[in-house]
Amino acid sequence: MGGRPRGAEVLAAAERATNAAGMFARVSARLRHVVPHDAAVWAATDPETGLITAPMVVEGLGDRERCAEYWESELLDENVLPFRDLAMAQVPAAGLRAVTGDLPARSARYRRLLQRQGVHDELRGVVRAGGRSWAVVSLFRTGGRAFGQDEVDLVASLSRPLATRLRRLARPSWLEPLPDAPGPGLIVFDQYGAATSINDEAREHLACLPHGPSIPSALGVRMPIWIVGTALQARAIAKGRDRGGARTRIRTTQGRWLVCHASALTGPGGRPGPIALVLEPASAGDLAVLVAEAYELTPRELQVAQEIARGLPTGEIAARLVISPHTVRDHIKAIFEKTAVSSRGELVGRLFAEHYWPRARN
């Protein structure tokens, strides 16, 4: 078939973006021409845990506070096409009506939310590369036409190139130390998901988070959807609906990285207790995998880079990793090329200092 591929303009729009939020907006606008949709949700995900993080772009949905219900259903209900399953599927996109045999009410998400909003069909996709999810997308149609297989295939074909672009956008642009960050912030959620307690440090961290969907709380502060989603994940784990950890990383408007992690507490007699959520500055170790993914380092190259950061010479790195000094030198050469540095000192600054003290782009 001649002519330009249908997704070419979408990818060109992604390449012109200078940050993730801008990429989501540009891609969604171009995608609307080839995969018509009435509403969309684009959300970045933590590449280690798959949990949603900043930024999130919501288009065409009137009540953004319903986002919390959407993610609560995603994590706690019996649903068709949960993102965690789609992230591991051979094809990282699917249409709800197609996979349910035109019976979307088989999905709790559709019964609970989408049907009431007049949604006819939902096309979901996971933006992934190297086995890691960098974003998720939901496209919605409110008319009577379902998404076709050719449209699903197109969204699936965009998954890897869009993930590659997101990885590159995670790289720092310049170094600028920031003021000292507050200590660990603590937020307590009751068993129904309502925020009931908060310390001053958490309030300071919340004030620095990017703009996005949020819900009101009785504490006088709005809870960003990324915070709510992490607490919901802790509930899902406690209920046996998921495994792993309730943990995500969020970049603040200052450019600082925060780690958000939550766990379910146990009450008297083993009864379910509240959810404790901690929000604190990320350490260099917290960002190791994120940094490696941003520069497309292999697991072994990341190990070598970490040993360099510890100041070890080539011979000691070889002994610690049980590889030859020649192999270590090959890895160092590859790392230098990928990170565009020419010395070990530059490498440490690029991979660790710059990511720990990055300045955000406006």
C-alpha positions in Angstrom: 0.0 0.0 0.0 1.5 3.3 -1.1 1.7 6.6 0.7 2.8 7.6 4.1 2.1 5.2 6.9 -1.0 6.2 8.9 0.9 6.6 12.1 3.8 8.6 10.7 2.3 12.0 11.5 1.5 10.8 15.1 5.2 9.9 15.6 6.3 13.1 14.0 4.2 15.0 16.5 5.8 13.0 19.4 9.3 13.9 18.2 8.4 17.6 18.2 7.4 17.5 21.9 9.8 18.7 24.6 8.1 17.1 27.6 5.8 14.2 28.3 2.6 16.3 28.8 3.2 18.0 25.5 3.8 14.7 23.8 0.5 13.3 25.1 -1.4 16.4 23.9 0.3 16.4 20.4 -0.1 12.7 19.9 -3.7 12.7 20.9 -4.5 15.5 18.5 -2.9 13.8 15.6 -4.2 10.4 16.5 -7.8 11.8 16.5 -7.5 12.1 12.7 -6.7 8.4 12.1 -8.4 6.8 15.1 -11.4 9.1 15.8 -12.4 9.4 19.4 -14.5 11.7 21.6 -12.4 11.5 24.8 -9.0 10.3 25.9 -6.9 9.8 29.0 -3.1 9.6 28.7 -1.1 8.8 31.8 2.6 8.3 32.4 3.5 5.2 34.4 6.4 4.3 36.6 8.5 1.9 34.5 9.3 -0.3 37.5 5.8 -0.7 38.9 3.4 0.3 36.2 1.5 2.6 38.5 0.3 5.9 37.1 2.4 9.0 37.7 2.7 12.6 36.4 1.9 13.8 33.9 -1.7 12.9 33.0 -3.6 14.5 30.1 -7.5 14.2 30.2 -9.4 15.3 27.1 -13.2 15.4 26.5 -14.3 14.2 29.9 -16.4 16.7 31.8 -16.0 15.6 35.4 -12.3 15.0 36.1 -13.0 14.0 39.7 -14.4 10.8 38.3 -10.8 9.9 37.4 -10.5 8.5 41.0 -13.4 6.2 40.4 -11.9 5.0 37.1 -8.6 4.1 38.8 -10.4 2.6 41.8 -12.3 0.3 39.4 -9.1 -0.5 37.5 -7.3 -1.7 40.7 -10.1 -3.2 42.8 -12.8 -4.5 40.5 -13.1 -7.5 38.3 -12.4 -5.9 34.9 -11.8 -6.9 31.3 -8.5 -5.6 29.9 -6.8 -4.3 33.1 -3.7 -2.4 32.2 -1.5 -4.8 34.2 -2.5 -7.7 31.9 -2.3 -5.6 28.7 1.2 -4.6 29.6 2.3 -8.3 29.4 0.1 -9.2 26.4 1.6 -10.0 23.0 -0.3 -7.1 21.5 -0.3 -4.0 23.8 -3.7 -2.7 22.7 -7.3 -3.9 22.5 -10.9 -2.7 22.2 -13.4 -3.5 24.9 -16.3 -4.5 22.6 -14.0 -6.7 20.5 -12.7 -8.7 23.4 -16.1 -9.1 25.1 -17.9 -10.2 22.0 -19.8 -6.9 21.9 -20.9 -7.4 25.6 -18.9 -4.6 27.3 -21.1 -4.9 30.5 -18.9 -8.0 31.3 -16.5 -5.4 32.6 -17.2 -3.7 35.9 -15.5 -0.6 34.7 -18.1 -0.3 31.9 -21.1 -1.0 34.2 -19.9 1.3 36.9 -18.6 4.2 35.0 -18.4 4.2 31.2 -22.0 3.3 30.4 -23.3 6.1 32.6 -21.1 8.5 30.7 -22.5 7.4 27.4 -19.3 5.6 26.3 -19.9 3.1 23.6 -16.4 1.6 23.3 -13.0 2.0 24.8 -9.7 1.3 23.1 -6.8 0.8 25.6 -3.1 0.7 24.9 0.1 0.4 26.9 3.1 2.4 25.7 6.0 0.0 26.4 9.6 -0.7 25.5 12.1 -3.2 26.9 9.5 -5.0 28.8 8.6 -1.8 30.8 5.4 0.3 30.6 6.0 4.1 30.2 2.4 5.2 29.7 -1.1 4.0 29.3 -3.9 5.4 27.1 -7.7 5.0 26.9 -9.6 6.3 23.9 -13.4 6.6 24.2 -16.2 6.7 21.7 -19.6 7.9 22.6 -21.4 7.1 19.3 -22.6 3.7 18.1 -19.4 2.7 16.3 -16.9 0.3 17.9 -13.1 0.5 17.4 -12.0 -1.6 14.5 -9.1 -4.1 14.4 -7.2 -1.8 12.1 -7.4 1.0 14.7 -6.3 -1.3 17.5 -3.4 -2.5 15.3 -2.4 1.1 14.7 -2.4 2.0 18.4 -0.4 -1.1 19.1 2.2 -0.2 16.4 2.8 3.2 18.1 3.6 1.6 21.5 7.3 1.0 21.2 8.3 4.3 19.3 6.2 6.4 21.8 7.9 4.6 24.7 11.3 5.3 23.2 10.4 9.0 22.9 9.2 9.1 26.5 12.5 7.5 27.7 14.5 10.1 26.0 12.3 12.9 27.4 13.2 11.6 30.9 16.8 12.7 30.4 18.0 15.8 32.3 18.8 19.0 30.3 21.0 20.9 32.7 22.2 20.9 36.3 20.9 23.3 38.9 20.9 22.6 42.7 17.6 23.0 44.4 16.8 24.1 48.0 16.7 21.4 50.6 13.5 19.4 50.3 11.1 18.7 53.2 11.5 15.4 55.0 9.2 12.4 54.6 5.5 13.4 54.3 2.8 11.1 55.7 -0.8 10.8 54.6 -3.3 8.3 56.2 -6.3 7.0 54.3 -9.1 5.2 55.9 -10.5 1.8 54.7 -12.9 3.7 52.3 -10.1 5.6 50.6 -10.7 9.0 52.3 -7.6 11.0 53.5 -7.9 11.4 57.3 -4.5 12.7 58.5 -1.5 14.5 57.0 1.7 16.1 58.3 3.2 19.4 57.3 5.9 17.8 55.2 3.3 16.0 53.1 1.5 19.3 52.5 4.7 20.9 51.3 5.3 18.0 48.9 1.8 18.1 47.6 2.1 21.8 46.8 5.0 21.1 44.5 3.3 18.3 42.4 2.3 19.0 38.8 -1.2 20.1 37.9 -3.5 17.2 37.0 -6.7 15.4 38.0 -7.3 15.5 41.8 -10.0 15.0 44.3 -11.0 17.1 47.3 -10.3 15.9 50.8 -11.5 16.9 54.3 -7.9 17.9 55.1 -8.2 21.1 53.1 -5.9 19.9 50.3 -6.7 18.2 47.0 -5.3 14.7 46.5 -3.6 14.2 43.1 -4.7 11.2 41.3 -1.2 9.7 41.4 -1.3 9.8 45.2 -4.8 8.3 45.3 -3.7 5.6 42.8 -0.8 4.5 45.0 -3.0 4.2 48.1 -5.5 2.2 46.0 -2.8 -0.1 44.9 -1.9 -0.8 48.6 -5.6 -1.7 49.1 -5.5 -4.0 46.1 -2.4 -5.8 47.4 -4.0 -6.2 50.9 -7.1 -7.7 49.3 -5.0 -10.1 47.3 -6.0 -8.6 44.0 -2.4 -7.8 43.0 1.2 -8.5 44.0 4.3 -6.4 44.2 4.5 -3.0 45.8 2.5 0.2 45.9 5.2 2.6 44.8 5.7 5.3 42.2 8.0 8.2 41.4 6.7 11.6 40.6 8.6 14.6 39.3 7.7 17.9 40.9 7.3 21.3 39.3 10.8 22.2 40.6 12.2 19.2 38.8 12.9 17.2 42.0 12.0 13.5 42.1 9.8 12.2 44.9 9.1 8.6 45.8 5.5 7.8 46.9 4.9 4.4 48.6 2.0 3.1 50.5 1.1 0.0 52.6 -2.0 -1.3 54.3 -1.9 -1.4 58.1 -3.7 -4.0 60.3 -6.1 -3.1 63.0 -7.1 -4.9 66.2 -7.8 -8.6 65.7 -6.2 -8.6 62.3 -9.0 -6.5 60.8 -8.1 -4.2 57.8 -6.7 -0.9 59.0 -5.9 2.4 57.3 -3.4 3.0 54.4 -0.2 4.8 55.3 1.3 6.7 52.4 4.8 8.2 52.6 6.0 10.9 50.1 9.7 11.7 50.3 12.7 12.9 48.2 14.1 10.2 45.9 17.7 9.0 46.5 20.1 8.3 43.7 19.4 4.6 44.3 15.6 5.2 43.9 16.3 6.6 40.4 18.8 4.0 39.2 16.5 2.0 36.9 14.7 5.2 35.7 18.1 6.7 34.8 19.2 3.6 33.0 16.0 3.3 31.0 16.2 7.0 30.1 19.7 6.4 28.5 18.7 2.9 27.2 21.4 1.2 29.2 21.4 -2.6 29.5 21.2 -4.1 33.0 24.9 -4.9 32.8 25.8 -1.4 31.7 23.9 0.0 34.7 25.8 -2.3 37.0 29.1 -1.1 35.5 28.0 2.6 35.8 27.1 2.1 39.4 30.5 0.6 40.2 32.1 3.6 38.4 30.0 5.9 40.6 31.5 4.1 43.7 35.0 5.0 42.3 36.2 1.5 41.5 38.8 1.0 38.8 38.3 -1.3 35.9 40.1 -4.3 37.5 37.9 -4.2 40.6 34.7 -3.8 38.6 35.7 -6.9 36.6 36.3 -8.9 39.8 33.0 -7.8 41.4 30.9 -8.5 38.3 32.9 -11.7 37.4 33.7 -10.5 33.9 37.0 -9.7 32.1 38.6 -6.2 32.2 38.2 -6.1 28.4 34.5 -6.7 28.7 34.3 -3.9 31.3 36.1 -1.5 28.9 33.6 -2.4 26.2 30.7 -1.7 28.5 32.3 1.6 29.5 32.7 2.6 25.8 29.0 1.8 25.1 27.9 3.7 28.2 30.0 6.8 27.2 28.4 6.7 23.7 24.8 6.4 25.0 25.2 9.2 27.6 27.4 11.5 25.4 30.2 11.8 27.9 34.0 11.3 27.6 35.1 10.7 31.2 34.1 8.8 34.3 33.5 12.1 36.2 31.1 13.3 33.5 29.3 10.0 33.6 28.7 10.1 37.3 27.4 13.7 37.0 25.2 12.8 34.1 23.6 9.6 35.5 23.3 10.5 39.1 23.9 14.1 40.1 21.9 15.6 37.2 18.9 13.2 37.8 19.0 13.9 41.5 19.1 17.7 41.0 17.3 18.3 37.7 15.6 21.5 36.8 12.2 21.1 35.2 11.5 22.5 31.8 8.5 24.8 31.5 
